[in-house]
Amino acid sequence: MNISVELTLTPLQDSFEEPIISFVKALRASGLTVIENPLSTQVYGEFGAVMQLVQTELKQAFTLMENGLLYMKIVKSDRSTYEPHF
């Protein structure tokens, strides 16, 4: 089953750039479809692969920050080719 996941990583500290950059670079290197915008990062692929990637890389990102949170939305389908029709 394919899924689409939207992630917004928010470190709750002054030095926030390193954890975010490391997190996004790790997602990019995964081989999965990754699309970024200024507010979030979307990851598309097979359920197990996407969730394993998020679990592994989130744990690493959280070790780089004192406090932080991750907003995550999951859709049960691959929406990577979505284009508005209006």
ZAPA-993503 format. One record per residue: residue number from 1; x, y, z of N, C-alpha, C in turn; chain. Coordinates in pm, 1 decimal, always signed. Example, Ala and Ser with C-alpha at 12.3 -4.5 7.8 and 13.67 -1.06 7.14 Angstrom:
BEGIN
{1; {+1319.0; -569.0; +780.0}; {+1230.0; -450.0; +780.0}; {+1320.0; -330.0; +780.0}; "A"}
{2; {+1285.0; -225.0; +708.0}; {+1367.0; -106.0; +714.0}; {+1290.0; +3.0; +787.0}; "A"}
This chain:
BEGIN
{1; {+84.7; -116.9; +0.0}; {+0.0; +0.0; +0.0}; {+89.7; +123.7; +0.0}; "A"}
{2; {+59.5; +217.6; -89.2}; {+134.4; +342.5; -96.1}; {+68.1; +449.8; -11.8}; "A"}
{3; {+152.4; +537.0; +42.6}; {+103.0; +647.3; +124.1}; {+174.1; +776.0; +85.4}; "A"}
{4; {+113.6; +886.0; +125.9}; {+172.1; +1019.5; +114.5}; {+178.7; +1074.9; +255.7}; "A"}
{5; {+294.0; +1127.8; +293.5}; {+311.5; +1179.9; +428.9}; {+363.6; +1322.7; +420.5}; "A"}
{6; {+298.3; +1411.5; +491.3}; {+345.6; +1549.5; +501.7}; {+405.8; +1569.0; +640.4}; "A"}
{7; {+527.8; +1620.6; +645.3}; {+600.7; +1637.3; +770.6}; {+639.3; +1782.6; +790.5}; "A"}
{8; {+618.2; +1831.8; +911.7}; {+668.2; +1961.9; +951.3}; {+741.6; +1943.4; +1083.1}; "A"}
{9; {+873.6; +1955.7; +1078.1}; {+957.8; +1940.8; +1196.4}; {+980.8; +2078.2; +1256.7}; "A"}
{10; {+949.9; +2092.4; +1385.7}; {+960.4; +2220.9; +1453.2}; {+1043.1; +2208.0; +1580.1}; "A"}
{11; {+1172.0; +2241.7; +1573.4}; {+1251.3; +2245.3; +1696.0}; {+1205.2; +2363.2; +1783.1}; "A"}
{12; {+1192.5; +2339.8; +1910.7}; {+1149.8; +2444.5; +2004.1}; {+1273.0; +2497.5; +2077.4}; "A"}
{13; {+1361.3; +2558.6; +1998.9}; {+1486.1; +2610.3; +2053.9}; {+1540.6; +2713.9; +1957.5}; "A"}
{14; {+1637.7; +2791.4; +2001.7}; {+1693.9; +2896.6; +1918.5}; {+1777.2; +2842.3; +1802.4}; "A"}
{15; {+1857.1; +2741.4; +1826.5}; {+1941.6; +2685.2; +1720.7}; {+1864.7; +2572.8; +1650.7}; "A"}
{16; {+1793.6; +2608.0; +1544.5}; {+1702.6; +2512.5; +1481.6}; {+1746.9; +2465.6; +1343.8}; "A"}
{17; {+1841.1; +2534.5; +1281.5}; {+1874.0; +2502.5; +1143.2}; {+1937.1; +2364.7; +1125.3}; "A"}
{18; {+2035.6; +2328.6; +1206.6}; {+2106.2; +2201.5; +1188.9}; {+2013.2; +2080.1; +1195.1}; "A"}
{19; {+1925.5; +2069.6; +1295.3}; {+1836.7; +1952.4; +1297.7}; {+1744.6; +1943.0; +1176.4}; "A"}
{20; {+1693.2; +2056.0; +1129.3}; {+1603.1; +2054.6; +1014.2}; {+1678.5; +2017.7; +887.2}; "A"}
{21; {+1793.5; +2077.8; +865.4}; {+1872.4; +2049.0; +745.7}; {+1913.6; +1902.4; +742.3}; "A"}
{22; {+1959.3; +1850.0; +852.9}; {+1999.1; +1709.0; +859.2}; {+1880.8; +1617.1; +830.5}; "A"}
{23; {+1765.4; +1648.4; +887.0}; {+1644.4; +1568.3; +867.7}; {+1604.5; +1565.5; +720.0}; "A"}
{24; {+1598.5; +1681.8; +657.4}; {+1556.9; +1689.9; +517.4}; {+1658.8; +1622.4; +425.8}; "A"}
{25; {+1787.5; +1640.1; +452.0}; {+1889.6; +1573.6; +370.2}; {+1878.6; +1421.5; +379.6}; "A"}
{26; {+1848.8; +1370.2; +496.9}; {+1832.2; +1225.7; +513.5}; {+1709.6; +1176.2; +436.6}; "A"}
{27; {+1601.5; +1252.2; +438.4}; {+1482.8; +1214.2; +361.9}; {+1514.8; +1212.4; +213.0}; "A"}
{28; {+1585.7; +1314.8; +165.7}; {+1623.3; +1322.2; +23.7}; {+1706.5; +1201.5; -18.3}; "A"}
{29; {+1796.0; +1157.0; +68.7}; {+1888.5; +1048.1; +36.6}; {+1823.2; +910.8; +40.4}; "A"}
{30; {+1697.3; +902.7; +78.5}; {+1629.4; +774.3; +98.9}; {+1597.2; +699.1; -29.5}; "A"}
{31; {+1590.5; +769.0; -141.0}; {+1548.2; +705.6; -264.5}; {+1398.3; +711.2; -286.8}; "A"}
{32; {+1324.0; +755.1; -186.5}; {+1179.4; +772.6; -200.7}; {+1152.3; +907.6; -267.3}; "A"}
{33; {+1030.7; +927.9; -314.0}; {+992.7; +1056.8; -370.8}; {+975.0; +1156.0; -257.3}; "A"}
{34; {+1050.3; +1266.1; -261.9}; {+1045.5; +1369.7; -158.8}; {+1023.8; +1504.2; -227.9}; "A"}
{35; {+921.5; +1576.3; -185.2}; {+891.9; +1708.7; -238.7}; {+891.1; +1806.0; -121.8}; "A"}
{36; {+962.2; +1916.3; -138.7}; {+974.2; +2015.6; -31.2}; {+907.1; +2146.0; -71.7}; "A"}
{37; {+859.4; +2217.6; +28.3}; {+814.8; +2355.2; +10.5}; {+855.2; +2430.9; +136.5}; "A"}
{38; {+832.8; +2560.8; +143.5}; {+880.0; +2636.6; +259.7}; {+816.6; +2596.9; +393.9}; "A"}
{39; {+703.3; +2529.0; +391.2}; {+632.7; +2497.3; +515.0}; {+640.6; +2351.2; +557.9}; "A"}
{40; {+670.6; +2261.2; +463.1}; {+671.1; +2119.0; +498.0}; {+748.4; +2038.7; +394.3}; "A"}
{41; {+762.5; +1911.2; +423.2}; {+825.4; +1816.3; +332.3}; {+730.3; +1698.9; +316.2}; "A"}
{42; {+709.8; +1657.3; +192.0}; {+622.9; +1543.4; +165.8}; {+708.2; +1424.8; +120.9}; "A"}
{43; {+672.0; +1306.3; +169.6}; {+740.5; +1182.8; +133.2}; {+634.6; +1086.0; +80.8}; "A"}
{44; {+665.7; +1021.5; -31.9}; {+571.0; +932.5; -98.2}; {+635.7; +796.2; -119.3}; "A"}
{45; {+558.9; +690.4; -95.5}; {+611.2; +557.4; -120.1}; {+532.5; +450.8; -48.4}; "A"}
{46; {+591.5; +331.8; -43.0}; {+529.1; +216.8; +21.7}; {+522.5; +240.1; +172.7}; "A"}
{47; {+411.5; +202.8; +232.8}; {+385.0; +230.7; +374.3}; {+502.4; +195.9; +464.7}; "A"}
{48; {+550.9; +72.3; +457.2}; {+658.4; +28.4; +545.8}; {+785.2; +108.0; +527.9}; "A"}
{49; {+820.8; +136.9; +403.1}; {+943.8; +211.7; +375.6}; {+934.8; +354.7; +426.4}; "A"}
{50; {+820.7; +419.3; +403.0}; {+804.5; +558.4; +447.4}; {+804.2; +566.6; +599.8}; "A"}
{51; {+728.7; +479.8; +664.4}; {+718.7; +486.6; +809.6}; {+851.2; +450.9; +876.9}; "A"}
{52; {+924.4; +354.8; +821.2}; {+1056.6; +320.5; +876.0}; {+1151.9; +438.3; +861.9}; "A"}
{53; {+1148.7; +504.0; +746.4}; {+1233.4; +621.4; +724.6}; {+1200.4; +731.5; +824.6}; "A"}
{54; {+1072.4; +761.6; +841.4}; {+1032.0; +867.0; +935.6}; {+1077.2; +830.7; +1077.0}; "A"}
{55; {+1055.7; +707.1; +1118.3}; {+1094.3; +665.4; +1252.9}; {+1245.1; +680.8; +1274.2}; "A"}
{56; {+1322.6; +630.9; +1181.6}; {+1468.9; +635.1; +1195.0}; {+1521.7; +777.3; +1194.6}; "A"}
{57; {+1478.1; +856.9; +1098.1}; {+1532.2; +992.7; +1084.3}; {+1477.1; +1088.3; +1189.0}; "A"}
{58; {+1355.8; +1065.5; +1235.3}; {+1302.6; +1149.0; +1343.2}; {+1379.5; +1125.2; +1472.4}; "A"}
{59; {+1411.2; +1000.3; +1499.7}; {+1490.2; +970.1; +1619.4}; {+1624.6; +1041.9; +1613.2}; "A"}
{60; {+1688.4; +1038.1; +1496.4}; {+1816.3; +1106.8; +1480.3}; {+1798.8; +1258.1; +1497.0}; "A"}
{61; {+1695.7; +1316.0; +1437.5}; {+1671.9; +1460.1; +1448.3}; {+1646.6; +1500.5; +1593.3}; "A"}
{62; {+1569.5; +1419.5; +1664.8}; {+1541.0; +1452.2; +1804.6}; {+1666.4; +1446.5; +1892.2}; "A"}
{63; {+1766.7; +1366.2; +1853.7}; {+1891.1; +1365.1; +1931.2}; {+1969.3; +1494.6; +1912.0}; "A"}
{64; {+1941.3; +1567.6; +1802.0}; {+2012.0; +1693.2; +1774.4}; {+1944.4; +1815.5; +1836.1}; "A"}
{65; {+1829.0; +1795.2; +1898.6}; {+1757.0; +1909.3; +1956.2}; {+1713.7; +1879.1; +2098.5}; "A"}
{66; {+1701.5; +1985.4; +2174.5}; {+1658.8; +1970.3; +2313.5}; {+1509.2; +1942.6; +2321.9}; "A"}
{67; {+1430.8; +2019.4; +2247.7}; {+1285.2; +2003.8; +2244.4}; {+1238.1; +2024.6; +2101.2}; "A"}
{68; {+1139.4; +1947.5; +2060.2}; {+1087.1; +1965.5; +1925.9}; {+958.5; +1888.6; +1906.4}; "A"}
{69; {+891.0; +1920.7; +1796.3}; {+771.5; +1845.6; +1763.1}; {+763.2; +1822.8; +1614.4}; "A"}
{70; {+690.4; +1719.7; +1578.3}; {+671.4; +1683.3; +1439.4}; {+521.2; +1676.1; +1412.6}; "A"}
{71; {+477.4; +1755.9; +1313.8}; {+340.4; +1745.9; +1265.5}; {+343.2; +1651.4; +1146.5}; "A"}
{72; {+251.8; +1554.5; +1145.0}; {+251.8; +1456.6; +1037.1}; {+108.9; +1431.1; +990.7}; "A"}
{73; {+90.2; +1435.4; +859.8}; {-37.4; +1399.0; +797.6}; {-9.9; +1281.6; +705.3}; "A"}
{74; {-99.1; +1183.4; +707.0}; {-82.3; +1065.0; +623.4}; {-207.9; +1044.9; +539.0}; "A"}
{75; {-187.2; +1022.4; +409.6}; {-296.0; +992.0; +317.5}; {-270.6; +853.6; +258.8}; "A"}
{76; {-372.4; +771.8; +253.2}; {-357.6; +636.4; +199.7}; {-369.6; +638.9; +46.8}; "A"}
{77; {-266.0; +686.4; -16.1}; {-248.7; +683.5; -161.6}; {-125.7; +766.1; -193.8}; "A"}
{78; {-71.8; +744.6; -310.9}; {+42.8; +823.4; -355.7}; {-10.3; +945.4; -429.5}; "A"}
{79; {+1.6; +1061.1; -368.2}; {-50.0; +1185.1; -424.6}; {+61.3; +1271.3; -485.9}; "A"}
{80; {+176.5; +1211.2; -514.3}; {+291.8; +1286.9; -560.8}; {+270.8; +1352.2; -697.4}; "A"}
{81; {+178.1; +1303.6; -776.0}; {+153.6; +1361.5; -907.7}; {+30.3; +1452.4; -910.0}; "A"}
{82; {-23.2; +1483.3; -793.7}; {-143.9; +1566.2; -785.1}; {-120.1; +1703.7; -845.4}; "A"}
{83; {-214.3; +1749.1; -927.4}; {-215.3; +1885.0; -978.6}; {-357.6; +1935.4; -967.4}; "A"}
{84; {-375.8; +2058.6; -919.5}; {-511.0; +2112.9; -909.2}; {-576.6; +2123.5; -1048.5}; "A"}
{85; {-706.6; +2103.2; -1054.7}; {-779.3; +2107.7; -1180.2}; {-869.8; +2230.3; -1186.8}; "A"}
{86; {-823.7; +2341.7; -1131.7}; {-904.0; +2464.3; -1137.5}; {-816.8; +2582.3; -1165.1}; "A"}
